[in-house]
């Protein structure tokens, strides 16, 4: 097994050798729960879900951590718009939402989006607000090592001293003198405008519920500090992969890496970043009205089709959305599912099961091993579907079964099977549907035998109206469900 992934820090594709034999540790940045999930959030989750599934297929026991940022300036600002200016007042029924209620509500929306698109739950999903003591400990370590300092204006802020760490800027290959000042706090208390906040002192007018006591005064953690404290708690001071969207490389991941390594932690062995989603070549922006949300996509297509679309491009590339994108994805999924349905009917439902690793085409494995090349892997999947359809047409049952095993294995590892109904429910519903449709097909066969073409056509039309596609062949009629 030779797995290779692109490492942002070294800017090259490197062999992936787990730090601990037989295991892999993955951390990727989850949501700052200030609003509804957007398509970029979901694309990132699907990309790292594909990574996790492939590592597991390759025999590794994977521990996945995806954080929830539930305290942040943006969350407080959004809550203030909803709650009103008087945050220190006693809550009453007329108030809309406190910041923590707003954060929790949106957190649930993210969970629903992940679940609907088959993203596996992480091993751990820590919230920032549950790890304040770990953040305090990390800040103290940085102060003790000379890499952090309390604000010079007695505001209660604590800053990371970027010039004290010679490697600052190495993740994104930037010169510190070319960087703009960090906008996360008033620069008057900083030694350098580029220094970023580890701890933000409480300010008059902020919600009293959004502050914690600390050795440097009451306040709340800085965004970058949160991830460093959480990942090391669950994965240790050295772990395999840190991931997230390309937009997080700077300043978020640059600052994470700097503060963690400055504190003495080796931190991530690989940094992996997924590309952005655009709209007809342009950056999605609410201001120009060219955004499309996961919820809007799910109104246009089934979850299986949406997952196929969001996961079809190479994870590092830009995924461009066009009005026809979901239609094209639906057609691709229809070809896959059409073959699965017809082949299953031919070989028998009892013979269908997820095949072992030996059923996976070597070309598919090679593509996925090579920096998770999903587009190339999908090419292998569709080639196998075409070969399976050829075997079906020629009546080659053995070749049909082999192709079906391979297709089922590939769709399983890509997560396409995870967005269907739960197995028990799907089994009962399909069994009931199968009995009803087969009865209709028998009645149609009898009508055709009696040359009652009107009755035969009426049965076929009734089934078509119900979304059941009937195909006549040398061995009789087969049926499948019309896909979205």
Phi and psi in degrees as a GROMACS rama.xvg file:
@    title "Ramachandran Plot"
@    xaxis  label "Phi"
@    yaxis  label "Psi"
@TYPE xy
-127.327  95.2981  UNK-2
-87.6272  137.752  UNK-3
-134.137  131.765  UNK-4
-132.358  151.293  UNK-5
-78.5905  127.787  UNK-6
-105.794  115.734  UNK-7
-59.4625  -37.1833  UNK-8
-64.676  -40.0951  UNK-9
-95.9827  -9.15727  UNK-10
58.3059  41.3657  UNK-11
-153.735  158.604  UNK-12
-82.2738  123.835  UNK-13
-121.994  155.092  UNK-14
-63.6426  135.054  UNK-15
-96.0285  113.188  UNK-16
-118.818  112.908  UNK-17
-56.4495  143.237  UNK-18
-64.8498  -30.6551  UNK-19
-122.392  124.878  UNK-20
-55.4526  128.412  UNK-21
82.8253  0.353984  UNK-22
-132.817  158.711  UNK-23
-142.584  142.248  UNK-24
-120.639  126.719  UNK-25
-130.728  130.093  UNK-26
-123.787  127.519  UNK-27
-133.851  146.609  UNK-28
-70.0794  125.992  UNK-29
-88.7181  -151.722  UNK-30
-90.0604  146.447  UNK-31
-89.2462  107.757  UNK-32
-82.8352  70.1099  UNK-33
-104.343  -10.1488  UNK-34
-168.594  -172.929  UNK-35
-67.1529  149.251  UNK-36
-63.6382  141.33  UNK-37
-109.02  172.54  UNK-38
-64.2324  -28.717  UNK-39
-64.8114  -40.3483  UNK-40
-58.3892  -46.2084  UNK-41
-72.2422  -36.5305  UNK-42
-61.1702  -42.23  UNK-43
-61.645  -44.5714  UNK-44
-62.558  -40.4137  UNK-45
-67.2466  -40.3722  UNK-46
-59.956  -45.0919  UNK-47
-79.8152  -19.4485  UNK-48
-69.8007  -42.0335  UNK-49
-61.4368  -41.8677  UNK-50
-59.74  -47.5464  UNK-51
-60.5086  -47.0128  UNK-52
-61.6597  -37.2776  UNK-53
-71.7855  -40.3535  UNK-54
-60.5454  -39.7904  UNK-55
-66.8426  -42.5239  UNK-56
-59.5123  -35.2216  UNK-57
-78.5842  10.1964  UNK-58
91.6463  10.7287  UNK-59
-95.5888  143.274  UNK-60
-88.1302  112.862  UNK-61
-104.229  128.626  UNK-62
-103.904  120.819  UNK-63
-115.524  131.49  UNK-64
-121.615  127.415  UNK-65
-129.112  117.269  UNK-66
-82.8669  163.689  UNK-67
-121.939  116.772  UNK-68
-85.8201  101.007  UNK-69
-110.125  10.9085  UNK-70
-142.448  123.632  UNK-71
-170.395  155.263  UNK-72
-54.8592  -41.446  UNK-73
-65.3888  -37.5614  UNK-74
-65.2981  -43.8828  UNK-75
-64.6724  -40.2589  UNK-76
-65.1564  -42.6329  UNK-77
-65.2956  -38.6152  UNK-78
-67.5125  -36.5932  UNK-79
-63.8292  -35.6509  UNK-80
-62.3636  -34.1754  UNK-81
-87.1661  -38.2918  UNK-82
-86.3528  -30.4382  UNK-83
107.846  170.849  UNK-84
-75.711  -22.5921  UNK-85
-93.3043  77.3953  UNK-86
-74.0826  -22.468  UNK-87
-83.9181  -5.56359  UNK-88
-70.5829  156.431  UNK-89
-64.8815  133.116  UNK-90
-60.461  138.559  UNK-91
-133.984  171.734  UNK-92
-62.6173  -25.4877  UNK-93
-74.8254  -19.1953  UNK-94
-72.2517  147.115  UNK-95
-78.7013  -76.975  UNK-96
-145.264  139.668  UNK-97
-77.2397  164.871  UNK-98
-59.3411  -40.5033  UNK-99
-70.1019  -30.8882  UNK-100
-72.0929  -41.7649  UNK-101
-61.3348  -44.3097  UNK-102
-61.4422  -43.307  UNK-103
-67.0747  -39.5628  UNK-104
-60.8652  -45.0928  UNK-105
-72.5355  -30.289  UNK-106
-58.7032  -40.8459  UNK-107
-65.7364  -33.996  UNK-108
-65.6908  -38.2857  UNK-109
-64.1698  -43.439  UNK-110
-60.3752  -40.7543  UNK-111
-64.4126  -40.7475  UNK-112
-64.7727  -44.6137  UNK-113
-60.3157  -47.0485  UNK-114
-65.0656  -41.7513  UNK-115
-64.0827  -25.6556  UNK-116
-105.329  15.5607  UNK-117
75.7205  21.0714  UNK-118
-78.5023  121.354  UNK-119
-64.5598  145.073  UNK-120
-66.5217  140.522  UNK-121
-69.2907  165.341  UNK-122
-63.2658  -42.5774  UNK-123
-134.626  142.621  UNK-124
-133.996  75.9326  UNK-125
-75.3232  147.647  UNK-126
-98.0568  145.271  UNK-127
-59.3195  -41.7383  UNK-128
-64.0943  -14.8777  UNK-129
-91.6076  7.02615  UNK-130
-135.146  33.6111  UNK-131
-62.6569  -44.152  UNK-132
-58.6247  -39.2895  UNK-133
-64.7268  -33.9915  UNK-134
-69.4275  -40.9649  UNK-135
-59.9966  -42.6498  UNK-136
-63.6893  -40.1737  UNK-137
-66.7081  -40.8755  UNK-138
-60.3197  -44.5549  UNK-139
-63.0678  -39.426  UNK-140
-60.5041  -41.4758  UNK-141
-67.5303  -40.132  UNK-142
-62.5923  -45.4606  UNK-143
-62.4865  -29.7988  UNK-144
-89.8375  -0.249647  UNK-145
82.9126  19.9007  UNK-146
-109.789  3.39017  UNK-147
-148.176  158.609  UNK-148
-154.525  147.157  UNK-149
-66.6727  148.869  UNK-150
-56.6931  146.915  UNK-151
-77.3315  -8.66197  UNK-152
-106.416  13.8657  UNK-153
59.4728  29.0982  UNK-154
-80.0852  -13.4415  UNK-155
93.6578  -5.98058  UNK-156
-70.7271  153.498  UNK-157
-128.787  133.236  UNK-158
-118.538  151.234  UNK-159
-86.0825  130.374  UNK-160
-86.6271  98.3975  UNK-161
-64.7643  -30.7866  UNK-162
-77.4383  -10.7467  UNK-163
-80.5422  -12.1935  UNK-164
-116.017  107.456  UNK-165
-64.9182  -20.8046  UNK-166
-90.618  4.28081  UNK-167
-62.6895  128.812  UNK-168
99.7554  -4.8809  UNK-169
-70.9123  -31.2829  UNK-170
-63.8344  -42.0853  UNK-171
-103.709  6.13797  UNK-172
54.1582  54.3162  UNK-173
-117.311  151.055  UNK-174
-88.7691  131.678  UNK-175
-58.2624  -33.3749  UNK-176
-70.8418  -16.0957  UNK-177
-91.8084  -4.29636  UNK-178
-85.0088  151.018  UNK-179
-81.3337  165.298  UNK-180
-65.9328  149.157  UNK-181
-73.0154  124.715  UNK-182
-87.2965  14.8858  UNK-183
-85.7613  -5.56949  UNK-184
-162.7  159.535  UNK-185
-60.3057  127.026  UNK-186
-70.258  -7.28726  UNK-187
-64.4347  -23.8581  UNK-188
-94.9653  8.36551  UNK-189
-104.1  150.775  UNK-190
-72.7154  -35.874  UNK-191
-137.709  137.682  UNK-192
-60.6128  -20.3668  UNK-193
-83.0179  -13.4981  UNK-194
-60.009  138.399  UNK-195
-112.8  155.28  UNK-196
-78.4089  128.734  UNK-197
-93.5504  -34.7817  UNK-198
-139.604  136.705  UNK-199
-114.021  115.624  UNK-200
-63.4431  147.818  UNK-201
-65.5603  138.129  UNK-202
-119.814  145.463  UNK-203
-54.7228  133.781  UNK-204
97.5709  -14.6243  UNK-205
-78.9002  158.185  UNK-206
-63.619  133.229  UNK-207
-66.1656  -21.9643  UNK-208
-77.5947  -10.3116  UNK-209
-103.489  37.6965  UNK-210
-140.701  148.319  UNK-211
-129.828  146.06  UNK-212
-67.2503  147.177  UNK-213
-152.303  166.646  UNK-214
-61.3313  -15.9982  UNK-215
-108.68  6.31083  UNK-216
114.355  162.135  UNK-217
-64.3698  144.419  UNK-218
173.554  -156.206  UNK-219
-142.953  162.591  UNK-220
-75.4222  155.59  UNK-221
-78.2182  154.017  UNK-222
-57.7706  -46.8931  UNK-223
-66.0116  -37.7646  UNK-224
-61.5174  -35.8875  UNK-225
-56.6305  -48.8616  UNK-226
-65.4305  -42.5695  UNK-227
-59.0654  -41.7112  UNK-228
-68.3301  -40.292  UNK-229
-73.1356  -43.8689  UNK-230
-64.135  -40.3165  UNK-231
-71.7233  -27.2998  UNK-232
-64.498  -40.0433  UNK-233
-97.5415  -25.7503  UNK-234
-117.845  -7.34117  UNK-235
92.3545  178.722  UNK-236
-79.3811  -10.5423  UNK-237
-139.018  129.505  UNK-238
-146.145  173.038  UNK-239
-76.2673  -56.4894  UNK-240
-134.739  133.102  UNK-241
-117.151  128.296  UNK-242
-132.328  173.892  UNK-243
162.944  -179.671  UNK-244
-69.0792  153.747  UNK-245
-57.9754  -30.5507  UNK-246
-69.8035  -10.5995  UNK-247
-91.9057  -5.93115  UNK-248
-56.1341  -44.311  UNK-249
-137.793  131.872  UNK-250
-92.4033  -9.83521  UNK-251
-59.7526  -56.5147  UNK-252
-74.2734  -31.9526  UNK-253
-59.4004  -44.4364  UNK-254
-70.6638  -38.6442  UNK-255
-57.658  -50.3359  UNK-256
-62.5322  -42.8774  UNK-257
-63.3154  -50.6584  UNK-258
-67.5123  -34.7157  UNK-259
-71.3347  -46.063  UNK-260
-69.7251  -35.4441  UNK-261
-64.9128  -28.2293  UNK-262
-79.5879  -6.7758  UNK-263
105.856  5.48759  UNK-264
-92.4782  138.094  UNK-265
-69.8452  -33.684  UNK-266
68.879  -143.549  UNK-267
-75.537  137.923  UNK-268
-81.5372  -32.5962  UNK-269
-128.998  143.083  UNK-270
-115.314  120.825  UNK-271
-121.859  134.081  UNK-272
-130.982  132.853  UNK-273
-91.5743  151.865  UNK-274
-76.3152  172.369  UNK-275
-87.7735  169.724  UNK-276
-109.796  129.256  UNK-277
-114.693  168.092  UNK-278
-117.902  107.598  UNK-279
48.1835  46.3216  UNK-280
85.3488  -6.29163  UNK-281
-109.381  148.799  UNK-282
-61.5351  134.67  UNK-283
-68.2669  133.477  UNK-284
-150.187  131.957  UNK-285
-63.8969  -31.1778  UNK-286
-65.6013  -30.0244  UNK-287
-105.508  1.66479  UNK-288
72.0591  30.5245  UNK-289
-114.027  27.4416  UNK-290
-88.8887  153.648  UNK-291
-138.906  130.093  UNK-292
-97.0659  162.409  UNK-293
-56.5257  -38.8503  UNK-294
-62.0428  -40.0243  UNK-295
-67.0887  -38.4626  UNK-296
-63.1215  -40.1778  UNK-297
-71.1643  -16.7768  UNK-298
-78.9288  -22.5118  UNK-299
-95.7871  -22.5528  UNK-300
-152.785  165.67  UNK-301
-70.9866  158.64  UNK-302
-56.8468  -34.4978  UNK-303
-63.9125  -41.4211  UNK-304
-69.6854  -41.9215  UNK-305
-63.3501  -41.7645  UNK-306
-64.1811  -42.3447  UNK-307
-58.1971  -46.649  UNK-308
-62.3383  -49.4329  UNK-309
-70.0704  -19.8844  UNK-310
-107.075  6.6609  UNK-311
-84.0445  -25.5978  UNK-312
-84.8894  161.458  UNK-313
-61.1833  137.77  UNK-314
-59.6659  -26.5628  UNK-315
-87.1853  -9.18605  UNK-316
-91.9602  164.226  UNK-317
-72.4696  137.782  UNK-318
-106.534  114.944  UNK-319
-97.4078  127.348  UNK-320
-97.0477  133.872  UNK-321
-130.72  161.507  UNK-322
-56.4547  -25.8131  UNK-323
-93.8435  0.095629  UNK-324
-59.8792  -45.9217  UNK-325
-70.9937  -31.4221  UNK-326
-64.1327  -42.1915  UNK-327
-65.4565  -41.4974  UNK-328
-64.0433  -40.1483  UNK-329
-61.9779  -39.7876  UNK-330
-64.5874  -39.7027  UNK-331
-65.1836  -44.3455  UNK-332
-64.9202  -37.4684  UNK-333
-61.0169  -40.0509  UNK-334
-63.9959  -41.1806  UNK-335
-66.1392  -51.1688  UNK-336
-69.5433  -31.7801  UNK-337
-62.0429  -44.0507  UNK-338
-64.9995  -44.7767  UNK-339
-57.2739  -44.1555  UNK-340
-64.948  -47.6306  UNK-341
-68.941  -40.5763  UNK-342
-67.6328  -38.423  UNK-343
-62.401  -41.9609  UNK-344
-62.9624  -33.1904  UNK-345
-76.5094  -47.2471  UNK-346
-86.3892  -14.4321  UNK-347
98.7433  134.69  UNK-348
-62.1623  -32.9369  UNK-349
-67.5637  -21.8962  UNK-350
-87.3873  -5.36114  UNK-351
-92.8383  122.365  UNK-352
-155.143  160.295  UNK-353
-62.7302  122.941  UNK-354
-76.6565  156.777  UNK-355
-71.2312  178.642  UNK-356
-57.822  -30.9535  UNK-357
-65.2815  -17.7822  UNK-358
-81.9736  -11.553  UNK-359
-76.6396  124.475  UNK-360
-58.6334  141.095  UNK-361
-60.2639  -35.3397  UNK-362
-67.1885  -33.9263  UNK-363
-66.0136  -46.1679  UNK-364
-61.0038  -44.222  UNK-365
-62.1463  -38.9244  UNK-366
-66.0572  -45.2557  UNK-367
-69.371  -34.6656  UNK-368
-65.9789  -27.1532  UNK-369
-89.7028  79.2586  UNK-370
56.9184  38.8726  UNK-371
53.708  57.2998  UNK-372
-81.7551  79.2462  UNK-373
-63.9421  -41.1748  UNK-374
-56.0709  -42.9793  UNK-375
-68.1803  -37.7174  UNK-376
-64.6044  -38.8464  UNK-377
-65.6989  -33.2181  UNK-378
-60.0735  -41.7312  UNK-379
-64.6128  -41.8526  UNK-380
-57.9806  -47.5435  UNK-381
-71.03  -32.2265  UNK-382
-62.6345  -39.7477  UNK-383
-67.2706  -37.8295  UNK-384
-61.9714  -43.8508  UNK-385
-62.9071  -42.7244  UNK-386
-64.2691  -37.751  UNK-387
-65.218  -40.2251  UNK-388
-65.6369  -35.7058  UNK-389
-64.6281  -42.2784  UNK-390
-63.8418  -39.3714  UNK-391
-60.0239  -46.9343  UNK-392
-63.7191  -32.716  UNK-393
-88.8729  -4.71184  UNK-394
78.1416  16.5994  UNK-395
-82.187  94.6742  UNK-396
-66.3468  -38.9483  UNK-397
-64.9687  -44.6703  UNK-398
-68.4337  -34.6542  UNK-399
-62.4794  -45.71  UNK-400
-64.149  -40.5186  UNK-401
-63.6274  -43.215  UNK-402
-65.3067  -40.6377  UNK-403
-62.5954  -43.9585  UNK-404
-58.2311  -44.2376  UNK-405
-65.449  -44.7577  UNK-406
-62.89  -43.0546  UNK-407
-62.6522  -39.3204  UNK-408
-63.6861  -43.6467  UNK-409
-69.492  -42.6895  UNK-410
-66.4161  -32.8562  UNK-411
-65.0742  -47.3524  UNK-412
-73.064  -22.7182  UNK-413
-83.2893  -5.5762  UNK-414
82.5992  8.33695  UNK-415
-71.1502  -25.5783  UNK-416
-80.4487  -10.5897  UNK-417
-83.8507  -4.81379  UNK-418
-106.991  12.4799  UNK-419
-89.5289  -177.467  UNK-420
-68.749  158.926  UNK-421
-53.7728  144.083  UNK-422
-56.1741  -44.6638  UNK-423
-62.8843  -44.9344  UNK-424
-66.3136  -43.6991  UNK-425
-61.785  -39.3168  UNK-426
-63.2609  -45.3481  UNK-427
-66.496  -43.1142  UNK-428
-66.2736  -41.8398  UNK-429
-67.2636  -38.6063  UNK-430
-61.221  -42.9186  UNK-431
-65.4227  -43.2381  UNK-432
-63.2564  -40.9459  UNK-433
-60.8887  -42.4502  UNK-434
-60.4729  -45.8714  UNK-435
-66.7729  -44.3334  UNK-436
-67.5978  -42.6252  UNK-437
-60.9889  -36.153  UNK-438
-63.5474  -40.8667  UNK-439
-65.5818  -38.9195  UNK-440
-67.7015  -36.1287  UNK-441
-65.2704  -41.0014  UNK-442
-64.6527  -37.6289  UNK-443
-67.3482  -41.4112  UNK-444
-61.789  -39.9531  UNK-445
-64.667  -41.4499  UNK-446
-63.198  -40.9002  UNK-447
-67.005  -37.6682  UNK-448
-62.8636  -33.4089  UNK-449
-88.832  5.95539  UNK-450
59.0363  30.3016  UNK-451
-92.188  77.3654  UNK-452
-67.2718  -29.6516  UNK-453
-64.7586  -44.3991  UNK-454
-66.5432  -39.6123  UNK-455
-61.0537  -47.0119  UNK-456
-66.1994  -35.808  UNK-457
-63.8966  -40.9165  UNK-458
-65.2652  -43.2105  UNK-459
-63.0458  -41.9293  UNK-460
-64.6567  -39.2274  UNK-461
-63.1649  -43.6507  UNK-462
-65.4023  -40.0629  UNK-463
-63.0803  -39.3473  UNK-464
-63.9794  -26.8578  UNK-465
-88.6189  2.99636  UNK-466
88.2581  16.9901  UNK-467
-104.129  121.114  UNK-468
-95.0564  124.126  UNK-469
-105.544  132.097  UNK-470
-125.817  128.899  UNK-471
-91.6935  136.062  UNK-472
-138.848  -178.368  UNK-473
-62.4694  -29.5533  UNK-474
-97.5959  14.5457  UNK-475
110.308  -170.349  UNK-476
-90.4153  142.296  UNK-477
-121.89  161.181  UNK-478
-136.453  156.378  UNK-479
-151.276  163.046  UNK-480
-87.9452  135.618  UNK-481
-66.5506  130.477  UNK-482
-91.238  157.815  UNK-483
